[in-house]
Amino acid sequence: MITPVTTTPTSGAQQSTAASQTSAITSDFETFLQMLTAQAQNQDPLEPMASTQYASQLAQFSMVEQQVQTNGLLSNLASTLGSVNLNELAGWVGMDVRSTSAFHFAGNPKTLFAQPDPQADTTKLVIRDKSGTVLDRITVPSTKSEFVWAGVTSSGDPMSAGNYTATLENYKGGDLLSQTPAAAYNRVVEAQVGGDTVMLTLSGGQVISAGDVSAVRTGA
């Protein structure tokens, strides 16, 4: 995954909170020991408290102590992760990202990227609409990996604005060797955390995972 912004914030407030929680636990434990000592000194000698009761009280306090420490650690972790996610999300918005998802055409020529098969002697760029219908099949140089699509049909009529996909077909001796999805740049208009990854909404409404991004550049 390409991430435009990587931050690892260190919060002094979080460290202060953790320190105060540790201090409070230590103080409470000392108070507990004083109470336990006073309880032992003032117990009825005819009906002394069983040692198992002391052990039970110590175990209960230990459980509370561990829970307080766990809650503190989880709180600090959640704050740190939340800050990192927000900074990372903000870094995506407004960037142009390259992926093999559908690309948005708004009337201007679109640059497409696809690596031809080294064995191919003929390559064709196939343009499809959002429903998958083939709109055009253009013969392109088999030695190039970057192509400019003018956004017009084979008869020269302009395509309507919308989302399209492109595939590079590789041929040898007239036989189809392989098909390679072509990539294009799209502007990121929204970024959000989805499960364990960052999901990006592109200018054409497409939603992709940040893991599907192969290149990033500053939005014009």
SEDRENSE-560632 format. One record per residue: residue number from 1; residue in three letters; x negated, z, y of N, C-alpha, C, O, CB in turn. Coordinates in steps of 0.1 Angstrom, whole numbers, plus 5000, padded with zeros to 4 digits. Glycine has a CB too. Example, Ala and Ser with C-alpha at 12.3 -4.5 7.8 and 13.67 -1.06 7.14 Angstrom:
2
NODE 1 ALA 4868 5078 4943 4877 5078 4955 4868 5078 4967 4858 5085 4967 4887 5090 4955
NODE 2 SER 4872 5071 4978 4863 5071 4989 4871 5079 5000 4866 5080 5011 4859 5057 4994
//
This chain:
220
NODE 1 MET 4992 5000 4988 5000 5000 5000 4991 5000 5012 4981 5007 5013 5009 5012 5000
NODE 2 ILE 4996 4991 5023 4988 4991 5036 4996 4999 5046 5008 4997 5049 4987 4976 5041
NODE 3 THR 4989 5008 5051 4996 5017 5060 4989 5016 5074 4977 5020 5075 4995 5031 5055
NODE 4 PRO 4996 5012 5085 4990 5011 5098 4985 5023 5104 4976 5023 5112 5000 5004 5107
NODE 5 VAL 4992 5034 5101 4988 5047 5107 4987 5057 5096 4996 5059 5089 4998 5051 5118
NODE 6 THR 4975 5063 5095 4973 5074 5086 4969 5086 5093 4958 5086 5100 4963 5070 5075
NODE 7 THR 4977 5097 5092 4973 5109 5100 4974 5121 5091 4982 5121 5081 4983 5111 5112
NODE 8 THR 4966 5131 5093 4966 5143 5086 4966 5155 5095 4955 5160 5098 4954 5144 5076
NODE 9 PRO 4977 5158 5101 4978 5168 5111 4975 5182 5106 4978 5186 5095 4991 5168 5118
NODE 10 THR 4968 5190 5115 4966 5204 5112 4972 5212 5123 4969 5211 5134 4950 5207 5111
NODE 11 SER 4982 5221 5119 4989 5228 5128 4984 5242 5129 4984 5250 5119 5004 5228 5125
NODE 12 GLY 4980 5246 5141 4976 5260 5143 4988 5270 5142 4986 5281 5137 4970 5262 5157
NODE 13 ALA 5000 5265 5145 5011 5274 5144 5014 5277 5129 5018 5288 5126 5024 5267 5150
NODE 14 GLN 5012 5267 5120 5014 5269 5106 5005 5279 5101 5008 5288 5093 5013 5256 5099
NODE 15 GLN 4992 5278 5105 4982 5287 5100 4985 5301 5105 4983 5311 5098 4968 5283 5105
NODE 16 SER 4989 5302 5117 4993 5315 5123 5004 5322 5115 5004 5334 5112 4996 5314 5137
NODE 17 THR 5014 5313 5112 5026 5318 5104 5022 5323 5090 5026 5334 5086 5036 5307 5102
NODE 18 ALA 5013 5316 5083 5008 5320 5070 5001 5333 5071 5002 5341 5062 4999 5309 5064
NODE 19 ALA 4992 5334 5081 4984 5347 5083 4994 5359 5085 4991 5369 5080 4975 5345 5095
NODE 20 SER 5004 5357 5094 5013 5368 5097 5021 5372 5084 5024 5384 5082 5023 5364 5108
NODE 21 GLN 5024 5362 5076 5032 5365 5063 5023 5373 5054 5027 5382 5047 5036 5352 5056
NODE 22 THR 5010 5369 5053 5000 5376 5044 4999 5391 5049 4999 5400 5041 4987 5369 5044
NODE 23 SER 4998 5392 5062 4996 5406 5068 5009 5414 5065 5007 5426 5062 4994 5405 5083
NODE 24 ALA 5021 5408 5066 5033 5415 5063 5034 5420 5049 5038 5431 5046 5045 5407 5067
NODE 25 ILE 5030 5411 5040 5030 5414 5026 5020 5426 5023 5024 5435 5015 5026 5402 5017
NODE 26 THR 5008 5426 5029 4999 5437 5027 5004 5450 5032 5003 5460 5025 4985 5434 5034
NODE 27 SER 5010 5450 5044 5016 5462 5050 5028 5467 5041 5029 5479 5039 5022 5459 5064
NODE 28 ASP 5036 5458 5036 5047 5462 5027 5042 5468 5014 5048 5478 5009 5057 5450 5024
NODE 29 PHE 5031 5463 5009 5026 5468 4996 5021 5482 4998 5023 5491 4990 5015 5459 4991
NODE 30 GLU 5014 5484 5009 5008 5498 5012 5020 5508 5014 5019 5519 5009 4999 5498 5025
NODE 31 THR 5030 5504 5021 5042 5512 5022 5048 5515 5009 5053 5527 5006 5052 5506 5032
NODE 32 PHE 5049 5505 5000 5055 5507 4987 5047 5517 4979 5053 5526 4972 5056 5494 4979
NODE 33 LEU 5033 5516 4979 5025 5526 4972 5027 5540 4977 5027 5549 4969 5010 5522 4973
NODE 34 GLN 5028 5541 4990 5031 5555 4996 5044 5560 4991 5045 5572 4987 5030 5554 5011
NODE 35 MET 5054 5552 4991 5067 5556 4986 5067 5560 4971 5072 5570 4966 5078 5546 4988
NODE 36 LEU 5059 5552 4963 5058 5554 4949 5051 5568 4946 5054 5575 4937 5051 5543 4942
NODE 37 THR 5040 5570 4954 5032 5583 4953 5041 5595 4956 5041 5605 4949 5020 5582 4962
NODE 38 ALA 5049 5593 4968 5058 5604 4971 5068 5607 4961 5072 5618 4958 5064 5601 4985
NODE 39 GLN 5073 5596 4955 5083 5597 4944 5077 5605 4932 5084 5613 4926 5088 5584 4940
NODE 40 ALA 5065 5602 4929 5058 5609 4917 5056 5623 4920 5058 5632 4912 5045 5602 4914
NODE 41 GLN 5052 5626 4933 5049 5640 4937 5061 5649 4937 5060 5661 4935 5041 5640 4950
NODE 42 ASN 5073 5643 4940 5085 5651 4943 5095 5649 4931 5107 5653 4933 5091 5647 4956
NODE 43 GLN 5091 5644 4920 5100 5643 4909 5103 5656 4903 5095 5665 4904 5095 5633 4898
NODE 44 ASP 5114 5657 4896 5118 5670 4889 5109 5672 4877 5109 5663 4868 5133 5669 4885
NODE 45 PRO 5101 5683 4876 5092 5684 4865 5100 5686 4852 5094 5683 4841 5083 5697 4867
NODE 46 LEU 5112 5690 4852 5120 5691 4840 5125 5678 4835 5128 5676 4823 5132 5701 4842
NODE 47 GLU 5127 5668 4844 5132 5655 4841 5123 5645 4847 5127 5637 4856 5147 5653 4845
NODE 48 PRO 5110 5644 4843 5101 5635 4850 5105 5620 4847 5111 5617 4837 5086 5637 4844
NODE 49 MET 5101 5611 4857 5104 5597 4856 5096 5591 4845 5084 5593 4844 5102 5590 4869
NODE 50 ALA 5102 5583 4837 5094 5576 4826 5084 5566 4832 5087 5560 4843 5104 5569 4817
NODE 51 SER 5073 5564 4825 5063 5555 4830 5068 5541 4831 5063 5533 4839 5050 5556 4822
NODE 52 THR 5078 5538 4822 5083 5524 4823 5090 5521 4836 5091 5509 4840 5093 5522 4811
NODE 53 GLN 5096 5531 4842 5103 5529 4855 5093 5526 4866 5095 5517 4874 5111 5542 4859
NODE 54 TYR 5081 5532 4865 5070 5529 4875 5066 5514 4873 5065 5507 4883 5058 5538 4874
NODE 55 ALA 5064 5511 4860 5060 5497 4857 5070 5487 4862 5067 5476 4867 5057 5495 4842
NODE 56 SER 5083 5490 4860 5094 5481 4864 5094 5479 4879 5096 5468 4884 5108 5487 4860
NODE 57 GLN 5092 5490 4887 5092 5489 4901 5080 5481 4906 5081 5473 4915 5091 5503 4908
NODE 58 LEU 5068 5483 4900 5057 5475 4903 5059 5460 4900 5055 5451 4908 5044 5480 4896
NODE 59 ALA 5065 5457 4889 5068 5443 4886 5078 5437 4895 5076 5425 4899 5074 5443 4871
NODE 60 GLN 5088 5445 4900 5098 5439 4909 5091 5436 4923 5094 5426 4929 5109 5449 4911
NODE 61 PHE 5083 5445 4927 5076 5443 4940 5067 5431 4939 5066 5423 4948 5068 5455 4944
NODE 62 SER 5060 5429 4927 5051 5418 4925 5059 5405 4926 5054 5395 4931 5044 5419 4912
NODE 63 MET 5071 5405 4920 5079 5393 4920 5083 5389 4934 5083 5377 4938 5092 5395 4911
NODE 64 VAL 5087 5399 4942 5091 5397 4956 5079 5392 4964 5080 5382 4972 5096 5410 4963
NODE 65 GLU 5067 5397 4962 5055 5393 4969 5052 5378 4966 5049 5371 4975 5043 5402 4964
NODE 66 GLN 5053 5375 4953 5050 5361 4949 5060 5351 4955 5056 5340 4959 5050 5359 4934
NODE 67 GLN 5073 5356 4956 5083 5347 4961 5081 5345 4976 5083 5333 4981 5097 5353 4959
NODE 68 VAL 5077 5355 4983 5074 5354 4998 5063 5344 5000 5063 5336 5009 5071 5368 5004
NODE 69 GLN 5052 5345 4992 5041 5336 4994 5044 5322 4990 5040 5313 4997 5029 5341 4985
NODE 70 THR 5052 5320 4980 5057 5307 4976 5065 5300 4987 5063 5289 4990 5065 5307 4963
NODE 71 ASN 5074 5308 4993 5083 5303 5003 5074 5299 5015 5077 5289 5022 5093 5313 5008
NODE 72 GLY 5064 5307 5018 5055 5303 5030 5048 5290 5027 5047 5282 5036 5046 5314 5032
NODE 73 LEU 5043 5289 5015 5035 5277 5012 5044 5264 5012 5040 5254 5017 5029 5278 4998
NODE 74 LEU 5056 5266 5007 5066 5254 5006 5070 5251 5021 5071 5239 5024 5078 5258 4998
NODE 75 SER 5072 5261 5029 5076 5258 5043 5065 5250 5050 5067 5241 5057 5079 5271 5050
NODE 76 ASN 5052 5255 5048 5041 5248 5055 5039 5234 5049 5036 5224 5057 5028 5256 5053
NODE 77 LEU 5041 5232 5036 5040 5219 5030 5051 5209 5035 5048 5198 5038 5041 5220 5015
NODE 78 ALA 5063 5214 5036 5074 5206 5041 5071 5202 5056 5074 5190 5059 5087 5213 5040
NODE 79 SER 5066 5211 5064 5064 5208 5078 5053 5197 5079 5054 5188 5087 5060 5220 5086
NODE 80 THR 5042 5199 5071 5031 5189 5071 5036 5175 5067 5033 5165 5073 5020 5194 5062
NODE 81 LEU 5043 5175 5055 5048 5162 5050 5057 5155 5060 5057 5143 5062 5054 5164 5037
NODE 82 GLY 5066 5163 5066 5075 5157 5076 5068 5151 5088 5072 5140 5092 5085 5168 5081
NODE 83 SER 5057 5158 5092 5050 5152 5104 5043 5140 5100 5042 5130 5108 5040 5163 5109
NODE 84 VAL 5036 5139 5088 5029 5127 5083 5039 5116 5082 5036 5105 5086 5022 5130 5070
NODE 85 ASN 5051 5118 5076 5060 5108 5074 5065 5102 5087 5066 5090 5089 5072 5112 5066
NODE 86 LEU 5068 5110 5097 5072 5105 5110 5062 5097 5117 5065 5087 5123 5076 5117 5119
NODE 87 ASN 5049 5102 5116 5038 5094 5122 5037 5080 5115 5034 5070 5122 5025 5102 5122
NODE 88 GLU 5038 5081 5102 5036 5068 5095 5047 5059 5098 5045 5047 5099 5035 5071 5080
NODE 89 LEU 5060 5064 5098 5071 5055 5101 5070 5049 5114 5073 5037 5116 5084 5063 5100
NODE 90 ALA 5066 5057 5124 5065 5051 5138 5054 5040 5139 5056 5031 5147 5061 5063 5148
NODE 91 GLY 5044 5041 5130 5033 5031 5130 5038 5018 5125 5032 5007 5128 5022 5036 5122
NODE 92 TRP 5048 5018 5116 5053 5005 5111 5062 4997 5120 5060 4985 5121 5061 5008 5098
NODE 93 VAL 5070 5004 5128 5080 4997 5136 5073 4989 5147 5064 4993 5154 5089 5008 5143
NODE 94 GLY 5077 4976 5148 5072 4967 5158 5060 4958 5152 5056 4949 5159 5068 4974 5170
NODE 95 MET 5056 4962 5140 5045 4954 5134 5050 4942 5127 5062 4942 5123 5037 4963 5125
NODE 96 ASP 5042 4932 5125 5045 4920 5117 5039 4922 5103 5026 4924 5103 5040 4907 5124
NODE 97 VAL 5047 4922 5093 5041 4924 5079 5043 4911 5071 5053 4904 5072 5048 4936 5073
NODE 98 ARG 5034 4909 5062 5035 4897 5054 5039 4901 5040 5033 4910 5034 5021 4889 5053
NODE 99 SER 5049 4894 5034 5053 4897 5021 5060 4884 5015 5062 4875 5023 5063 4909 5021
NODE 100 THR 5063 4884 5003 5069 4873 4996 5085 4874 4996 5092 4867 4989 5065 4871 4982
NODE 101 SER 5090 4883 5004 5104 4885 5005 5110 4873 5014 5102 4865 5019 5108 4898 5012
NODE 102 ALA 5123 4872 5015 5129 4861 5024 5123 4863 5038 5120 4874 5043 5144 4862 5024
NODE 103 PHE 5121 4852 5044 5116 4852 5058 5127 4847 5068 5136 4839 5064 5104 4843 5060
NODE 104 HIS 5127 4852 5080 5137 4848 5090 5132 4837 5098 5122 4837 5104 5141 4861 5098
NODE 105 PHE 5141 4826 5099 5138 4815 5107 5147 4815 5119 5159 4815 5117 5139 4801 5098
NODE 106 ALA 5141 4814 5131 5149 4814 5143 5147 4802 5152 5150 4802 5164 5146 4827 5151
NODE 107 GLY 5143 4791 5146 5141 4778 5153 5127 4774 5156 5125 4762 5159 5148 4779 5166
NODE 108 ASN 5118 4783 5154 5104 4780 5157 5097 4778 5143 5101 4783 5133 5097 4791 5164
NODE 109 PRO 5086 4769 5143 5079 4767 5130 5074 4780 5124 5071 4789 5131 5067 4757 5133
NODE 110 LYS 5074 4780 5111 5071 4792 5103 5058 4790 5095 5058 4780 5087 5082 4797 5095
NODE 111 THR 5049 4798 5096 5037 4797 5088 5039 4804 5074 5043 4816 5074 5024 4803 5095
NODE 112 LEU 5036 4797 5064 5038 4802 5050 5025 4803 5043 5016 4795 5045 5048 4794 5042
NODE 113 PHE 5023 4813 5034 5010 4815 5027 5013 4815 5012 5022 4822 5007 5004 4828 5031
NODE 114 ALA 5005 4807 5005 5006 4806 4990 4993 4800 4984 4988 4791 4990 5018 4798 4985
NODE 115 GLN 4988 4806 4974 4975 4802 4968 4978 4791 4957 4984 4795 4947 4967 4813 4962
NODE 116 PRO 4974 4779 4959 4976 4768 4948 4969 4772 4935 4958 4778 4936 4972 4755 4954
NODE 117 ASP 4974 4766 4925 4967 4767 4912 4954 4758 4912 4956 4747 4916 4977 4763 4900
NODE 118 PRO 4943 4764 4909 4930 4755 4909 4931 4743 4901 4924 4733 4904 4918 4764 4905
NODE 119 GLN 4939 4743 4890 4940 4731 4882 4950 4720 4887 4951 4709 4881 4944 4735 4868
NODE 120 ALA 4958 4724 4897 4968 4715 4902 4962 4703 4910 4953 4705 4917 4978 4722 4911
NODE 121 ASP 4968 4691 4908 4964 4680 4915 4975 4676 4926 4973 4668 4934 4961 4668 4906
NODE 122 THR 4987 4682 4924 4997 4680 4934 5005 4694 4936 5007 4701 4926 5007 4669 4929
NODE 123 THR 5008 4697 4948 5015 4709 4951 5027 4706 4961 5026 4697 4970 5006 4720 4958
NODE 124 LYS 5038 4713 4958 5050 4710 4966 5056 4723 4971 5057 4733 4964 5060 4702 4958
NODE 125 LEU 5059 4724 4984 5065 4736 4990 5081 4734 4989 5086 4725 4995 5060 4738 5005
NODE 126 VAL 5087 4743 4982 5101 4742 4980 5108 4753 4989 5105 4765 4988 5105 4745 4965
NODE 127 ILE 5118 4748 4997 5125 4757 5006 5139 4759 5001 5146 4750 4997 5125 4751 5021
NODE 128 ARG 5143 4772 5000 5156 4776 4995 5163 4784 5006 5157 4791 5014 5156 4783 4982
NODE 129 ASP 5177 4783 5006 5185 4792 5015 5187 4805 5008 5181 4808 4997 5198 4785 5018
NODE 130 LYS 5194 4814 5015 5196 4828 5010 5203 4828 4996 5202 4838 4989 5203 4836 5020
NODE 131 SER 5210 4818 4993 5218 4818 4980 5209 4812 4969 5214 4811 4958 5231 4810 4982
NODE 132 GLY 5197 4807 4972 5188 4801 4962 5190 4786 4961 5183 4780 4953 5191 4807 4949
NODE 133 THR 5198 4779 4969 5200 4765 4969 5187 4758 4975 5183 4761 4985 5212 4761 4976
NODE 134 VAL 5182 4748 4967 5170 4741 4972 5174 4732 4984 5183 4723 4983 5164 4732 4961
NODE 135 LEU 5168 4734 4995 5171 4726 5007 5161 4714 5009 5164 4704 5015 5171 4734 5019
NODE 136 ASP 5148 4717 5005 5138 4707 5008 5126 4709 4998 5124 4721 4994 5133 4707 5022
NODE 137 ARG 5120 4698 4994 5108 4699 4986 5097 4690 4993 5098 4678 4993 5111 4695 4971
NODE 138 ILE 5087 4697 4998 5077 4690 5006 5063 4690 4999 5059 4700 4995 5076 4697 5020
NODE 139 THR 5057 4678 4998 5044 4677 4992 5034 4682 5002 5034 4677 5014 5041 4662 4988
NODE 140 VAL 5025 4691 4998 5015 4697 5007 5001 4696 5000 5001 4694 4988 5018 4712 5010
NODE 141 PRO 4990 4697 5008 4977 4696 5002 4974 4707 4992 4978 4718 4994 4966 4696 5013
NODE 142 SER 4969 4703 4981 4966 4713 4970 4953 4721 4973 4950 4729 4965 4965 4705 4957
NODE 143 THR 4947 4718 4984 4934 4725 4987 4936 4735 4998 4927 4742 5002 4924 4715 4992
NODE 144 LYS 4949 4737 5003 4951 4746 5013 4960 4758 5008 4968 4756 4998 4958 4739 5025
NODE 145 SER 4959 4769 5015 4968 4781 5011 4976 4785 5023 4983 4795 5022 4959 4792 5006
NODE 146 GLU 4976 4778 5034 4984 4781 5046 4991 4769 5050 4985 4758 5052 4975 4787 5057
NODE 147 PHE 5004 4770 5052 5013 4758 5055 5022 4762 5067 5027 4773 5068 5021 4754 5043
NODE 148 VAL 5025 4752 5075 5034 4754 5086 5047 4746 5083 5047 4734 5082 5028 4749 5100
NODE 149 TRP 5058 4753 5082 5071 4747 5080 5078 4745 5093 5080 4755 5100 5079 4755 5070
NODE 150 ALA 5081 4733 5096 5087 4730 5109 5102 4734 5110 5107 4735 5121 5086 4715 5112
NODE 151 GLY 5108 4737 5099 5122 4741 5100 5132 4730 5101 5142 4731 5107 5124 4751 5111
NODE 152 VAL 5128 4718 5095 5137 4707 5096 5138 4701 5082 5130 4704 5073 5131 4696 5105
NODE 153 THR 5149 4694 5079 5151 4688 5066 5143 4675 5065 5136 4671 5074 5166 4684 5065
NODE 154 SER 5143 4669 5053 5135 4657 5051 5139 4646 5060 5132 4636 5062 5136 4653 5036
NODE 155 SER 5152 4646 5065 5157 4636 5074 5154 4639 5088 5158 4631 5097 5172 4634 5071
NODE 156 GLY 5148 4651 5091 5144 4654 5104 5155 4663 5112 5153 4666 5123 5142 4642 5112
NODE 157 ASP 5165 4667 5105 5175 4675 5111 5171 4690 5111 5166 4694 5101 5189 4674 5104
NODE 158 PRO 5173 4697 5122 5169 4711 5123 5177 4720 5114 5189 4718 5113 5169 4716 5137
NODE 159 MET 5170 4729 5107 5177 4739 5099 5184 4749 5108 5179 4752 5120 5167 4746 5089
NODE 160 SER 5194 4755 5104 5201 4766 5111 5193 4779 5110 5186 4781 5100 5216 4768 5106
NODE 161 ALA 5195 4788 5120 5188 4800 5119 5193 4809 5108 5205 4808 5104 5190 4808 5133
NODE 162 GLY 5184 4816 5101 5188 4824 5090 5176 4828 5081 5165 4826 5085 5198 4817 5082
NODE 163 ASN 5179 4833 5070 5168 4838 5060 5166 4827 5050 5176 4821 5044 5172 4851 5054
NODE 164 TYR 5154 4824 5047 5150 4814 5037 5139 4820 5028 5132 4830 5032 5145 4801 5044
NODE 165 THR 5137 4814 5017 5125 4817 5008 5118 4804 5005 5124 4793 5006 5130 4824 4995
NODE 166 ALA 5105 4805 5002 5097 4794 4999 5089 4796 4986 5084 4807 4983 5088 4790 5010
NODE 167 THR 5087 4786 4978 5079 4786 4966 5070 4775 4965 5073 4763 4969 5088 4787 4953
NODE 168 LEU 5057 4777 4961 5048 4766 4959 5048 4762 4944 5044 4770 4936 5033 4771 4964
NODE 169 GLU 5051 4749 4942 5051 4744 4928 5038 4737 4926 5034 4729 4934 5063 4735 4926
NODE 170 ASN 5031 4740 4915 5018 4734 4911 5020 4724 4900 5025 4728 4889 5008 4745 4908
NODE 171 TYR 5016 4712 4902 5017 4701 4892 5003 4696 4888 4994 4696 4896 5026 4690 4897
NODE 172 LYS 5002 4691 4876 4990 4684 4871 4995 4673 4862 5001 4675 4852 4981 4694 4863
NODE 173 GLY 4992 4660 4866 4996 4649 4859 5011 4648 4858 5017 4642 4848 4991 4649 4845
NODE 174 GLY 5018 4653 4868 5033 4652 4868 5040 4664 4861 5052 4665 4862 5037 4639 4862
NODE 175 ASP 5032 4672 4854 5038 4683 4847 5037 4696 4856 5026 4699 4862 5031 4685 4834
NODE 176 LEU 5047 4704 4856 5047 4716 4863 5039 4727 4856 5041 4731 4845 5062 4722 4865
NODE 177 LEU 5028 4732 4864 5020 4742 4858 5025 4756 4861 5026 4764 4852 5006 4741 4864
NODE 178 SER 5029 4758 4873 5033 4772 4877 5041 4771 4891 5041 4761 4897 5021 4782 4878
NODE 179 GLN 5047 4783 4894 5053 4784 4907 5049 4797 4913 5049 4808 4907 5069 4784 4905
NODE 180 THR 5045 4796 4926 5040 4808 4933 5049 4811 4945 5050 4802 4953 5025 4806 4937
NODE 181 PRO 5054 4823 4946 5062 4827 4958 5053 4826 4970 5042 4831 4971 5068 4841 4956
NODE 182 ALA 5059 4820 4981 5051 4819 4993 5055 4831 5002 5066 4836 5002 5055 4806 5001
NODE 183 ALA 5044 4836 5009 5046 4848 5018 5047 4843 5032 5043 4833 5036 5035 4858 5016
NODE 184 ALA 5053 4852 5040 5055 4849 5055 5055 4863 5062 5058 4873 5057 5068 4841 5058
NODE 185 TYR 5053 4862 5075 5053 4874 5084 5067 4876 5089 5074 4866 5093 5043 4873 5095
NODE 186 ASN 5072 4888 5089 5084 4892 5095 5082 4905 5103 5073 4913 5100 5095 4895 5084
NODE 187 ARG 5090 4907 5114 5089 4919 5122 5096 4930 5116 5107 4929 5111 5094 4916 5137
NODE 188 VAL 5090 4942 5117 5096 4955 5112 5104 4961 5123 5099 4963 5134 5085 4965 5107
NODE 189 VAL 5117 4963 5120 5126 4968 5131 5130 4983 5127 5135 4990 5136 5138 4960 5132
NODE 190 GLU 5128 4987 5115 5131 5001 5111 5123 5005 5099 5120 4996 5090 5146 5002 5108
NODE 191 ALA 5119 5017 5098 5111 5023 5087 5117 5036 5083 5120 5044 5092 5096 5024 5090
NODE 192 GLN 5119 5038 5070 5124 5051 5066 5118 5055 5052 5114 5046 5045 5140 5051 5066
NODE 193 VAL 5119 5068 5049 5114 5072 5037 5125 5071 5026 5136 5075 5028 5109 5087 5037
NODE 194 GLY 5121 5063 5015 5131 5062 5004 5125 5066 4991 5117 5059 4986 5135 5047 5003
NODE 195 GLY 5129 5078 4987 5122 5084 4975 5108 5087 4978 5105 5096 4986 5123 5074 4963
NODE 196 ASP 5099 5081 4970 5085 5084 4972 5077 5073 4979 5065 5072 4978 5078 5087 4959
NODE 197 THR 5085 5064 4986 5078 5053 4993 5085 5051 5007 5095 5056 5010 5079 5040 4985
NODE 198 VAL 5078 5042 5015 5084 5039 5028 5091 5025 5026 5086 5016 5021 5072 5038 5038
NODE 199 MET 5104 5025 5031 5112 5013 5031 5112 5007 5045 5115 5014 5055 5126 5016 5025
NODE 200 LEU 5110 4994 5045 5109 4987 5058 5121 4977 5059 5123 4969 5050 5096 4979 5060
NODE 201 THR 5128 4978 5071 5138 4968 5074 5133 4958 5083 5127 4961 5094 5151 4975 5080
NODE 202 LEU 5134 4945 5079 5128 4934 5087 5138 4928 5096 5150 4931 5096 5122 4923 5077
NODE 203 SER 5133 4919 5105 5141 4914 5115 5153 4906 5110 5164 4905 5117 5133 4905 5124
NODE 204 GLY 5152 4900 5098 5164 4893 5093 5173 4902 5085 5182 4896 5078 5159 4882 5084
NODE 205 GLY 5171 4915 5084 5179 4924 5077 5174 4927 5063 5180 4935 5056 5193 4918 5076
NODE 206 GLN 5163 4920 5059 5157 4922 5045 5151 4936 5045 5146 4941 5055 5147 4912 5042
NODE 207 VAL 5152 4943 5034 5146 4956 5032 5136 4955 5020 5139 4951 5009 5157 4967 5028
NODE 208 ILE 5124 4959 5023 5113 4958 5013 5106 4971 5013 5107 4980 5022 5103 4947 5017
NODE 209 SER 5098 4974 5002 5090 4985 5001 5077 4983 5008 5072 4971 5008 5088 4989 4986
NODE 210 ALA 5071 4993 5013 5058 4991 5020 5047 4987 5010 5037 4980 5013 5053 5005 5026
NODE 211 GLY 5050 4989 4997 5041 4985 4986 5041 4970 4984 5032 4964 4978 5044 4991 4974
NODE 212 ASP 5051 4963 4990 5052 4948 4988 5045 4941 5000 5044 4929 5000 5067 4944 4988
NODE 213 VAL 5039 4948 5009 5032 4942 5021 5018 4939 5017 5011 4947 5012 5033 4952 5033
NODE 214 SER 5014 4927 5020 5001 4922 5017 4992 4921 5029 4979 4920 5028 5001 4909 5009
NODE 215 ALA 4998 4921 5041 4990 4920 5053 4998 4926 5065 5010 4925 5064 4984 4906 5056
NODE 216 VAL 4991 4931 5075 4998 4936 5087 4991 4931 5099 4979 4930 5100 4999 4951 5087
NODE 217 ARG 4999 4927 5110 4993 4924 5122 5001 4929 5134 5013 4932 5132 4991 4908 5123
NODE 218 THR 4996 4930 5145 5003 4935 5157 5014 4925 5161 5011 4913 5162 4993 4937 5169
NODE 219 GLY 5026 4930 5163 5037 4921 5167 5035 4915 5181 5030 4922 5190 5050 4929 5167
NODE 220 ALA 5038 4902 5182 5035 4895 5195 5046 4900 5205 5045 4895 5216 5036 4880 5193
//
